[in-house]
Amino acid sequence: MNEPTQRAFPDFSLARLLSTVFEPEAGERIGILIDLPDPTRVTGFAFLADQSLTIQQHAYEVFYQGLKQGILAELRLRGGDLFAYQITGGSNLDLPDVAYTPEGRQVSLARDVYPNFDILLCISTFSATAPLTAFAKQFGFRGATLHGLNPIILSTGLAVDYNEVSRQAEKLRLAMTRADAFEIDFTVAGRHCTLNLRCDRQEAQKSHGLCRGKKPDVANLPAGEVYFVPTGAEGQFPMKYEDGTLGIMDVSGGRIRNATFLSGNPATVHAHNQRLSTDPVTGELGELGFGTQELPPAGRDIQDEKILGTLHVATGRSDHLGGHLTPDKFKEASNATHDDILFSPTKTPEILVTQARMIRDGRSEIVIERYHPGPHLKRALSA
């Protein structure tokens, strides 16, 4: 399994991060979005008294204060305004339109924020990449989502040179693009299973952290992955639920059809099966991703899924990745999430990815073996 990285990281610099990711032009307007259980508590920054809101405190101390105390002037940007919206309660659920300012003013994100900013940073509890990507295309801004922000992410995943991240991601993208399929072997609780994901020679995409120029786009930071939107899937794979329960997912026709209990709380698996039955698209596999960076685990999927040697599949919404599954296709709006299922030595020590293989041009290439990059990826990185 992966050993903790010994890589040295430069000190975090907000100016360097914004300059590298966005290459902003003088006069562009930048703003910050945060989520709160009670968004009215952004008034007078009252939420700072709640020590449990660590993500939002980082948003205020590092990003809001950083902009106001010199970065706006240094980069010749305008704004630096902060807005709070009601926490959504799920990954990539649609955002509410109502938000509040530190002055206590209620605003509409669609009327007062999205059209009036060139760059938006969303620092939140739950990922907002999917809805914010849709709004970026509609209103023409660029942005970045930084959910789950913590000190490890600040000092490592956001301190790196994203020009280099982009170059490394491109090497691995070229090594896997136009794959016919991937086969992933798992071992859990003495059981072995395999998941087959079809890609039908699609161009691989990369999350590389660069969001430059005038094209509307949203970067997911920390970045560093190569990903596909599967065109089909068959087989089985293990899953670790949030409460630690383990189950085996039966997949056919591109979707999880049924979950079988392995250990933990049987009620967790039962509830999942009920959701699969009443809202079947919740089980659709909408992403296969591979990490590309050498980073330490941060205890947050947003960084840990970007670590070289890990992989993740995701269920649900896929429109922000170029897939067809949009929120209107779910029976319940609260189910319209995009949920990454990460396999890594720290997140899922009970589950081993014994091997992941890429099938391309009639050849089988090992891309991951026991949470280490396989020979094919090593060759690509050394080129």
N, C-alpha and C positions, 0 to 999 in steps of 0.2 A: 504493500500500500504506500501511498504518498507520504514522504517524510516532510515535516515542516520546512518551508523554504528558508534558506539562509541568505536570501537576497537582501542587499542593502537598498533602502528607499530614500529618496531626497525628502526634505521637509515639505509638508503640504504648503502650497501656495495657491490661494484663490485666484489671484491675477493670472498665474501661469495656466491654471486649469481652464478658466474662461477664455483666455487668449488662444490656447491650443485647440480646445473643442470647437469654439464658435468663430474664431478670427473676426471678432465684432468690428464694425465700422464706427467711426466717431459719430456720436449723436443717436445711436441705436438705444432703444428703451428696454430695460431689463426689469423683471419683476419676479417675486417669489410667491409660491403657493404652499400652504401647509394645511394639514387636516387636524381637526380637534374634535373630541367628543361633544363639546359645546363651543361652536365657532365664535359665539359672542364674547368668549373669554380672551379673544385676541385684543379686545378693547383695553387700552392701557397696558398691554402685554401681561394681563393678569394670569395667563396660562403658565408663565414662568415660575409661579409659586408651586405648581404641581410637579414634584420631583419625578413622577412616573413618566412624564412626557419628554423623555430624553431626546428623541428624534427631533421634536419641534424646538427644543432648547438649542440643539446644534444648529438648526436652521437659523435661529435668531442670532446666536453668538458668533458663528463662523461666517455665515453667508450674509444675513441682513446687516449686522454690525460691520462686517468686512467691507461690504459695498459702501455703506454710509461713511466709514472712517478712512476712505482713501482710494478704494478700488474703482469707484465710479469716476473719480477725477483721473486716476492713472490710465484707465482704458478709454477715457473720454466718452463714457456712457451716461445716459440719463435714467432717472427713475429710482430703482431700488425699493419700490413699494412692496409691501407684504399683504397678502390676503389669506384668510382662513375659511375653509369650507367644512361642512359636516363630514366626519369620517364615514367612509362608505361601508366598511365591514367586510370587504372581500377584495381579492386581487383582481384589478382591472375592471371592476364594476364601473358603470357610467358615473360621472361626477355630477353632483347637484349643481344647479345654476347659482344658487344664493351663496354669497360669501360676505365676509365682514372685514373691515379695515381696523387698524389699531386706534383710529379716532372714533370707532363705534358706528361707522357708516355702513349700511347694508348696500351691497352692489350686486349686479348681475355679471357673472363671468362672461356670458356670451355677448352682453351689450357693453360692459365697461372695461373688461380686462383683455380677453382674447384679441379683439380688433385693435387694441391700443398699445400693444407691446410687441417688440421684435424678438425678444428672448424671454422665455419663462422657465424658471427652475421649480420643479415640484418636489418638495422634500416632505415625505409623507409616511404614514404607517403602512398602508397598502399601496402596491404598485398602481400607478395611473397611466402607464405607458400606452395601453390600448385606447382609452378614451381621449387622452391628450394628443395622440397621433392623429386621430380623426379630426379633432378641433384644429390642429395645426394645418391640415390640408384644407379645411374649410376657411380658416381666417388668415393663413399665410405666415404664421410665426414659426420660429424654431424653438426648441426647448430641450430640457433634460429632466429625466425622472431619477430621483435618488432616494428611493424608499428604504427604510430600515437603517438609515445612517447611524454609524457608531464610531467610536474612536479608532478602532482597527481599520475600518474602511477609510477614514480620513487620512490616516498616516501611511496607508499602503495603496489601496485600490484607487484612490483619488490623487495620489501623489506621483503616480507614474507619468511617463512621457507618452501621451496618446498618439503621437506620430509613430513611435515604435510599436505600440499596441496594434495600431492599424496595419503596419507592415507585417507583423507576425501573424495576425489574423488572416491577412491576404494569402500568405504562404500556405496556411492550413486550408483556407477556402479552396484554393486551386488544387490542393491535394485530394479534396473530397467532392468537388463540384461535378455535376452530371453523373452522380452515382445512380445505379439502378435500384439498389436496396441496401439496407443494413440489417445484420443479424446480431442480436445481443443475447449472450448467455449469462444467466444469473444463478447464484446459489444462495439459498436462504433456508435455515432450519433443516439442513440435510436434504433439501429438495433442489432439483435443478429444473430450470425452465428457460425457454427461448422466446424472444419477441422478434418478429420480422416486420420491418417497416419499409414500404415501397416509396421510392422517390421519383421513379420514372424519368431519370436523367434531367431533372430540373437543375437550374443554376443554384448553387449554394449561396446563401446570404451570410453577411457577417454583421455582428454588432461590434463596432470598433471605436466608438466614442467620438468620432469626428462629425460635426454637424455644421458645415460651413456653407457660405454662399447664400443665395436668396431662396433656394428650394426649401419649402416647408418640410420640416423633419423633426423628430424627437429622438435624442440619444438616451440610452439606458445606461446609467453610470453607477458603479464601475462597469466598464464594457470589456469585451474580449470573448467572443464566442463565434462559432460557425453554426448555422442552423438551417433546417429544412422544414417545410410544411408537408408532412407525409401525405401521399395520395392513397394510401391504404395500409392496413396493419392486421396481422394475424398472430396468434400464439398466446403466450402468457408472460406476465412479469410480476414481481413482488412489489408491494407498496407499503411504506411506513406512514401511517396517519399521524396527524399532529399530536395525538395523545400517546403515541408510541405503539399503538396496535399495528400488527403486521397482517397482511392479507395477500392472496394471490389473485391477480386480475386476469380474467378470461377475455381475450380480445378476438373479435372477428368483424369483418367489414369495416375496419378502421376505428372501431369503438370498443370500449370496455362494456361487456354485456353483463358480467356478473363478477362479484368479489367473493372469495372463499376465505373464511377466517383461519388464521394461523395461531396467533397469540395476542394477549392483551385483553381488550374489552369487546366481546361479541356484539354489543349494541352499536358500536362504531361501524362495524361492517354491515350490520343490518340496516342502519340508517343510510349508508352509502348505496346499498342495493335498492332501497326504496326510491332514492333520488334517481338512480339509473332507470328504474321502471317508469316513474312518472314523468321524467324529463330526460329522454334518452340521449340528447345531444350533449349532456354534461359529461358523457364518457368518451366523446370523440377525441382522438389523439391529434392535436393540432400543431405539434412542434416536436422536433428532435434536435437537440443542441449539444455541442461539444465545447468545453472550455479551452481557452488558448493561452492563458497567462500563468506565470509563476507568481502566485500570491499566497499569503498565509490565510488559513480559514478565519473568517470573521464571525461565524455563528449566524450569518444572514445569507439567505440564498442569493441575494442580489450580487454578492461577491463570490460566494463559494461555488456557484455554478459556472463562474468564469475561470476556474482553476484548471490548468492543463491536466488531463487524466480523468476528469469527471465528465459525466454526461447527464442530460436530463431529457425527459419527455414531458409534454404538457397536455392537459385536457382542457376542453372548452374553447372559448372565443379565440379566433385566429385571424380576424380581419386585419389587424395591425401588422401582421407578418406576411400579408398577401394571400391568406386563406379565405375561405368562403363563409366561415361561421361567424355571423354577426349577432348582436344581442337580441334582435327581433325573432330569431329562430329558437330561442329558449322559451319554454312555457312559463317560467317564473323569472322575472327580471333579476331577482336576487341570485339566480343560478348562473347568470351570464358572466362568469369569471373566466380568467385564463390562469390556470394553476400549474406551476412548474413542479414536477416530481423529480427531485434531485437525487442522484446516486453518487455518493462520495464517501471516503473512509471516515469522515467526521460526522456527516449528517446521517448516514445509514451504515454504521459499523456492522449491523446484523446481516446486511446484504452485500454480497460480493459480485461485482461485474467480472466474471472470470475472463470473458473476452467479448469484444465488439468488433465485427468484421464489416467491411465495405465491399459490396459486390459492384464491380464496374468493368465494362468491356470484357465480360466473361472471366474476370479474375477476382479472387477473394484476397483482400488485404486486411491485416490486423491493424486496427486503429487504436484500440485500447486493450490492455491486458492487466487485470488486477489493479485497476486505478493508476496505471502508468501508460504514457503514450506508447503505442506500438511501433514496430519498425517503419511502417509507411509514414507516420507522422514525424518520426525522428529524422528520416531522410529529407522530408520536406523542410523541416526547420533548419537543417544544416546546409541547405542549398544556398 
